[in-house]
């Protein structure tokens, strides 16, 4: 079994080191990760600019690229050096990727790109709270157990998983592992105005997004509600973006 590990926090992030250590007992591990942190980049890809790739050691590469780019590179340009990849594991992201976060997250995008290209994948994120010390060793242990279980689900048709590890106090065990749906409730978006001044015939304003991440709607049974309650959450995601159709057909236009 060969794993590809990547992230969106950058090659030097402690979460990437924890993830490499987590999957190492499960098989061979290759790494293709962005040089710098680029969180909240969504599913962006580089289609025009040059991408520089640096090999650090056997099977370990750093790229001036986005997370989804790193997966593309690993499965195409770097395939000869890395070999065939059985699973892509993205993370461990420093911060949750719950609910609608999956649309903004570079970590989830990396896993999704793998699934689009036909390779099973899981995104792993560590929830963060100011009041709870972040313990990468514990995150590593949880990640290994969850990835091992997902890989071992023989015959499972799910190709893409989103996993979130809870932010709980030292000595407290997770409430369990919940396979649950992603919340589709919006984040509580708010902006702080930093400056406003007249500019030519108009007004120039500078604002900054300020939101209390954990004051979001926690619909019962969803990944958000479960994570807040101290569960490890595992959510199967779909690559197919088509909405529900009563029937296929055509829509006529007025002449």
N, C-alpha and C positions, 0 to 999 in steps of 0.2 A: 504494500500500500504506500503510495507516494502522495504527500500533501504539499500544497502550495500555500504559504502563509503570506499575507499582505495586510495593509491597514490604511487608515487615512490620517493618523497622528504623526506619521513620519518614521523613518528607519530607526532613529535613536529612542523612540518612545518605549517606556517600560512595559507597556501593554503588549508590544510586539515581542519583546524578550520573553514575557510570561507565556505568550501563546506558543512560541517556538518550543519552549520547555514542556508545555502541556501536551503537544502532539508528538513530541520526539519518541515517547515509548510506544506509539501506535504505528510507526512506520518511518520511511524516509521523509525528510523535510527540506523543501526548497523555499527560498524567500525572494520575492520581488516586491519592493516597497518604495513608496515615494521618498525622495530625499528629505523633504520638509513636511511639517504638518499642514493639512489642508482640509480641516473639518468643514462639514456643512456644504461640501461642493456638489452634492447630489450625484447624478449619473452623467457627469461631464466626461467627454473624451477629447483627446487632442487630434484634430484632423488636418491641420495645416502646419503647425510649428514643428521644428525638429525636436526629437526626444533624445536626450543623452543618457546612456546606460553605462553604469560602472559596476564591474564585477569585484566584489570584496573578498570572496573566497569561493570554493567550489559550491555551486548551487545557490549562491547568495548574491543578489543584485540590487543596486540602488538606481532609481530612475528619476529624472526631472519630469515627472508625469503625475497624472491624476490616478486615484485608486483603480478605476475601471481600466485605464490604460495599462496599469501594471499587470492585471490579469490577462488582458489581450496579448501583451508582450510575452508573458510566460507561456501562453498556450500556442503562440505562433513563432515569433522571432527567436525566442530563447528555448524552444522545444528541444532542440538538439542537445543543448547544454544541460537542461533540467530533466528531460525525459518526459514520458506521458504522466499526466497528473490525474489521480483518482478523485481527490477532493480538494476544494479550495476553502480555506478557513481564514476569515478576515477579522482582525481585531488584535488584542482585546481593546476595544475602544474605551477611552477614559471619558465616560459619560453615557447615559442611557440612549438607546435608540428604540423607543417605544411608540406604538400607534403610528400617527402620521409622520413621525420622524423618519420612517423608512424612505420617504420621498426626498428628504434633505441630506440623508447620511451618505458620506463617501464610503464608509465601512460596508453598509448594506449594498451600495451600488457595486462594489467590488465582487461581492458574493453573487449579486444578480447577474453581472456580466458573465461570470462563470456559468451560471445556469443557462443563460441565453446561448452560450457557446457549447452547451451539452455536457457540462461537468457539474456534478453535485457540489453544493456549497453551503456553508453556514457562516453567518455573521455573529460575532460574539461581542457584547458590550457590557461594561461594568457600570451600574448605576452609581452616581456620586451624590453625596449629601455633605454639606459643610460640617455637620455635627458627627459624622462617622469617618474614622480614619480609613483611608484607602489601603487595603491589604492585598498586594499583588500576588503573594504566595497563595493566599486562599482563593483568589480569582483563578489562578493557574490550576489549582486542584479541581475546582468546580468545572472549569472549561474542559479539562481532560476527561472527566467523567461524562459530561454531556456529549462532547464530540464522539467519544467512544460508543456511547449508546446510539447516537444518530447513525454513525457509520455501520453499526451492527444491525440496523433494522432491515434485514434481508427482504427484498421484494417490495420495499417501500417506494411508492411512486412519487413521493415528495422529493424534488430536486433542490429546493431552496428553503433554508431555515433561518429564522432570526431569533437569537438567544440573548436574553438579558439577565445578568447576575445582580442580585439585590444588594443594596447598601444597608447592611445590618451590623450591629455592634459586635465586637470581638467576643467570642464565646457563645454567640447565638447562632443556631443552625437555621438554614433556610426552612421555610414552612413546608417546602416540597418542590417538585418540578411540575409545573402546570403547562400542558399543551393547550393553548388558548388562542382565541382570535385577537387580531390587532384592533385597538380602538381607532375609530375614524373621526373622533371628535377633534376639533381644531385646538391648537395650542392657544393659551391666553396671550395674544400678541399685544404689546403696548410699546410706545416710543417716548423717550425723553427728549425734549427739545434742548439743544445745546447752545444754539445761537440763531439769531434772525437779524438780517440787515437788508436795507434797500440796495438793489443792484440794478443799475440801468433803469429800465422801465418796469422792473418787477422786484421780487423779493427773493433773497437767497436764504435758505434755512439749512441747518445742520441738526440731524437727529440721530439717536442711538437706540437700538432695540433693547428694552428692559422688560424681562418677564420672569415671573416666578415659576420655574419649570414644574415644580411639584404641586402647584395650585391648578393643575389642569383637570378636566373632567375625567372621572374614573368610573366609567360605566361598569357595572357588575359583571365579572367573568372575563373581562378583557385583560390584555397584557398590562395595561397601565394600572388597573385596580390590583392585579395580582402582584406586580412588582412593588407597589407601595406597601402591600401587606407582607412583604418579605419572602415572596416566592421567586424561584428561578423560573423564567418564562421561556417557552419554546413555541414559536409561531411559524407554521408553514406559510410560505408566500407563493404567489403565482407570478409567472413571467407573462402569461397571457393578459394583456391589458384591455381586452374587449369587454364592454359592459354586457349586461343581459339583454338578449333580443327575444321578443315574442316569436318572431319569425324573420328569416332572411328575405330580402326583396329589394324593392326600389322605392324611392321617395319622389313623387312627381312634383314638377315645378309649374307654377302658373305661367301660362303663355301670355 
